Each structure stands twice: as structure tokens, then as C-alpha cells.
Amino acid sequence: MLWTIAAILLVLWVLGLVFEIAGGIIHILLVIGLILIAYNAIKGRTSGTRH
């Protein structure tokens, strides 16, 4: 589900760049998406090492 959200944010960011809509809001959403991806990657690594 997190990857779906990240993909949607990426598409919205590209559309925002192409059509110049939403101003700076789309860049904020992109940063939030990247933070979520990084969090998920770190969480996945740490949870895999615990037994």
C-alpha cells in the first residue's frame, strides 16, 4: 500500500511540473512520499533482523 501511495505522489508531482498546477503543495507531497519510502525501507530492514 505504501508503494501505491508513493507512485500516486510521483504521478501527481510529474503532472504538477507539466501543467504547473498546485504550486508548492505538490513538492511538499513529494517530500512526504520520499520520507515514507525511507521510513518503510528502514523499518523493513530492522524488523527483518529481529528474531
N, C-alpha and C positions, 0 to 999 in steps of 0.2 A: 504494500500500500504506500509506503514511503517513496518508493521509486516512481510510482504513478504520480504522486504529488510533485515530485521533483521534475518529472517530464512535463507536466502541465505548466509549472512555473517557467520552465525553459521555453516552452512554446509561447507563453504569454510575453516573455521578455523579448523574444525574437519579433513577435508581432508588434510590440511596443516600439522597437527600434525601426521597423519597416514603416509603420503607419504613424509614428510619433504621437501615440496616444498614452494617456495616463501619466505623463511627465516622469517625475522621480519615483513614483509609487512602484512602478514595475521593477526598478532597480532594487528597491527595498525588499520586494518579494523574492527576487533572485538571491539576494544575500541570505534571507531566511531559509530558502531552499538549500543553499550550499551548506549552511550551518547544520541543518537537519541531516543532510547526507553525511557530513563529517561525524556528527554525533552517532549516527547509525553504524558507521564503519568502526568507530572506536568501541562502541558498545558491543558490536558483534565480535570483535577480536578479544575483548576482555571476558565476555561470557563463554567463549569457546575454550578458554584456558582453565576455567574453574571446573573442578570435578567434585 
